[in-house]
Amino acid sequence: MPRKKTQPDNAQPEQAQPAKAQAKKAQKAVQELSGLYTYAPGMPWNPVEKVIMERRSIRAFKKEPLPDSMIRRILEAGRFAPSAGNAQPWKFAVIKSPEILAEMEKDAIRLCKILMWFLDYTRSDFRKKYLSIYTKLMIRLRYNEFHPVPFSLLKLIADGKAPVFHGAPTLILLIEDKRGVSRPPVDIGICGQTMVLTAHSLGAGTCWIGLVKLLMYYPKWRKRFGIEWPYELNDCLALGWQKGSLDGEVIREVQNVSWYEGGLDDPPRTERQGE
Ligand SMILES: Cc1cc2nc3c(=O)[nH]c(=O)nc-3n(C[C@H](O)[C@H](O)[C@H](O)COP(=O)(O)O)c2cc1C
């Protein structure tokens, strides 16, 4: 069963409280953060944990960008991320030009429309009959890219009901060097999330934008951003000051975790993490 809010050491959720009391308690919890480099069972989150737990994807930004000094600081956190063999298989590009950002948004939407024209076989009986077989095959072959979740987001974007880059005044492109050690995409994920958490800790909002990859269907964008072998666009971070309030909490699944604590042949004990 998914569960809404995470708490230190899986402490039992408390009884429902009136909003005011909850807000007061949350305020108190912030003041009661544990120090860094200590651990005691049941202690409140420390500042690093608090940043991790309260970070959310931000999908509405103020027009004004973050100061360059702050963006550099966020990049610096990425530069210091760990990577296999310390290969640092990445390069970054910061996009702040409103003209370029607007063109990227327009092209990403255009590509969504083209994709949906091919993929959405539910639009007519004719398409259902003749297109569904090819679409389903494509979904099977490229199951990550055409997963149902981004598929529904693609549809919303194609219908003009959702933006791609959420109007962020700055994007950081995470460009992967395919020559890295072992699995460079893992390094990029670590590097990007290090930047995301740093941004949050400095009061900025971020959102990963995997859909940026749509732009790689356009040779003009690959050329503009210098993305050619051995480089590949891996992902993108939208960055800026949060506008408005957050849209509800995103639930996380309870995880069944196997704990191997006995002898070589003893079965593991399963613990439900997050319950
Ligand atoms: C690699 C990656 C790619 C993502 N791509 C998008 C995207 O293209 N558009 C978007 O709105 N959110 C995107 N997200 C955000 C996820 O939807 C979000 O992290 C998830 O729903 C959990 O919500 P939270 O970040 O608020 O905790 C992406 C997240 C990750 C990690």
Ligand as a Chemical Component Dictionary entry (heavy atoms), coordinates in Angstrom:
data_LIG
# 
_chem_comp.id                   LIG 
_chem_comp.type                 NON-POLYMER 
_chem_comp.pdbx_formal_charge   0 
_chem_comp.three_letter_code    LIG 
# 
loop_
_chem_comp_atom.comp_id 
_chem_comp_atom.atom_id 
_chem_comp_atom.alt_atom_id 
_chem_comp_atom.type_symbol 
_chem_comp_atom.charge 
_chem_comp_atom.model_Cartn_x 
_chem_comp_atom.model_Cartn_y 
_chem_comp_atom.model_Cartn_z 
_chem_comp_atom.pdbx_ordinal 
LIG C1  C1  C 0 14.664 11.319 -14.955 1  
LIG C2  C2  C 0 13.381 12.092 -14.692 2  
LIG C3  C3  C 0 12.680 12.630 -15.760 3  
LIG C4  C4  C 0 11.515 13.385 -15.514 4  
LIG N1  N1  N 0 10.884 13.987 -16.570 5  
LIG C5  C5  C 0 9.839  14.812 -16.331 6  
LIG C6  C6  C 0 9.252  15.550 -17.409 7  
LIG O1  O1  O 0 9.640  15.448 -18.574 8  
LIG N2  N2  N 0 8.230  16.402 -17.104 9  
LIG C7  C7  C 0 7.780  16.566 -15.819 10 
LIG O2  O2  O 0 6.868  17.361 -15.614 11 
LIG N3  N3  N 0 8.301  15.855 -14.780 12 
LIG C8  C8  C 0 9.332  15.007 -15.006 13 
LIG N4  N4  N 0 9.917  14.332 -13.954 14 
LIG C9  C9  C 0 9.422  14.529 -12.576 15 
LIG C10 C10 C 0 8.676  13.298 -12.025 16 
LIG O3  O3  O 0 7.406  13.240 -12.601 17 
LIG C11 C11 C 0 8.596  13.443 -10.484 18 
LIG O4  O4  O 0 9.908  13.392 -9.959  19 
LIG C12 C12 C 0 7.782  12.337 -9.818  20 
LIG O5  O5  O 0 6.430  12.408 -10.210 21 
LIG C13 C13 C 0 7.826  12.435 -8.290  22 
LIG O6  O6  O 0 7.377  13.700 -7.849  23 
LIG P1  P1  P 0 8.284  14.686 -6.981  24 
LIG O7  O7  O 0 9.547  14.944 -7.788  25 
LIG O8  O8  O 0 7.482  15.930 -6.784  26 
LIG O9  O9  O 0 8.615  13.999 -5.699  27 
LIG C14 C14 C 0 11.036 13.548 -14.188 28 
LIG C15 C15 C 0 11.756 12.975 -13.127 29 
LIG C16 C16 C 0 12.910 12.271 -13.359 30 
LIG C17 C17 C 0 13.683 11.703 -12.187 31 
# 
loop_
_chem_comp_bond.comp_id 
_chem_comp_bond.atom_id_1 
_chem_comp_bond.atom_id_2 
_chem_comp_bond.value_order 
_chem_comp_bond.pdbx_ordinal 
LIG C1  C2  SING 1  
LIG C2  C3  SING 2  
LIG C2  C16 DOUB 3  
LIG C3  C4  DOUB 4  
LIG C4  N1  SING 5  
LIG C4  C14 SING 6  
LIG N1  C5  DOUB 7  
LIG C5  C6  SING 8  
LIG C5  C8  SING 9  
LIG C6  O1  DOUB 10 
LIG C6  N2  SING 11 
LIG N2  C7  SING 12 
LIG C7  O2  DOUB 13 
LIG C7  N3  SING 14 
LIG N3  C8  DOUB 15 
LIG C8  N4  SING 16 
LIG N4  C9  SING 17 
LIG N4  C14 SING 18 
LIG C9  C10 SING 19 
LIG C10 O3  SING 20 
LIG C10 C11 SING 21 
LIG C11 O4  SING 22 
LIG C11 C12 SING 23 
LIG C12 O5  SING 24 
LIG C12 C13 SING 25 
LIG C13 O6  SING 26 
LIG O6  P1  SING 27 
LIG P1  O7  DOUB 28 
LIG P1  O8  SING 29 
LIG P1  O9  SING 30 
LIG C14 C15 DOUB 31 
LIG C15 C16 SING 32 
LIG C16 C17 SING 33 
# 
